[in-house]
Amino acid sequence: MSENELSHLIKMANQIASNIGIGSTEEDCVKKVVTHITAFWALPMRQKICANMEEFAEDLNPIATKALLEIQANLKAA
């Protein structure tokens, strides 16, 4: 995946985090983002964004960051 594709994944993660849990608690919102990304993103997409999180942490909103950290932990446990 190119840097442009990674930028697109970051944008999508932020959009999902901003929209999916409107009116929910932060914890519920994080769970919804994890569920959505796990269900609808291909494994290479999840691996790419999680493997490069440190490089662009400042570009992620807090909900997206928490969700991706959980996804990253799940990938390592698998």
N, C-alpha and C positions, 0 to 999 in steps of 0.2 A: 504494500500500500504506500502511496506517495504521501508527501507532507500535505498536499491539497486534500487528499482523501481523509487524512487524520483531522484536518481542520473541519471538514464536513461532519465527521463523527462527533467532534466536540460541540459543534453547533446543534446537531440533532439531540445530543444528550441534554444540553441546556434547555432546548425547546420542550423536550419531554418533561424534564423536571419542573419547568415553569408552568406547564399546562395540565399535567395529568392529575395533580393532587389539589387543585384549587378547593379551598374550604376544608381540607384535611389537616390533621396534625402533621408535624414534620416527620415523625416516625412512620405514619401511614403513607405519607407522600414518598418517602424513601423506599418503602416496601413496594409501592405501585411502580416506581421507576425500575427497581430491580426486576420485578415480574415482567414488565413490558420489554425491557432490553433483553432479558434472558429468552423471552418467548419469540421476539420478532427480529432480533439481530443474529446474523450468522456468527458462528463461533470465531472465525478469523477477525470479524469486526470487533467483537468483545475482547479478544486477545490483544488486538492492536491498540485499542484505546487504553486498556488496563496496563499494558507494557510501557506505555509512554506517558502515564499520568504525571510523573514528576516534572516533565518538561513543560507541561501546560497547565499545571494546577491552578495558577492565577486566572486562567480563562474559564474555569468551570464554576458554576454557581454552587453554593454549599450543599444543596440537595443532590445535585448530580455527583458531586465529589463523594458524598457519603454512600450513594448507591453504587458508584463504580468501585469504591473500596470494598464493599460487600461482594460485588461480582468478582473482583480480583481475588478475594479470599476463597470464594467458591471455586474459581478456576484452579487455584493452587491445591485445594483439597481434593479435586477430582482426579 
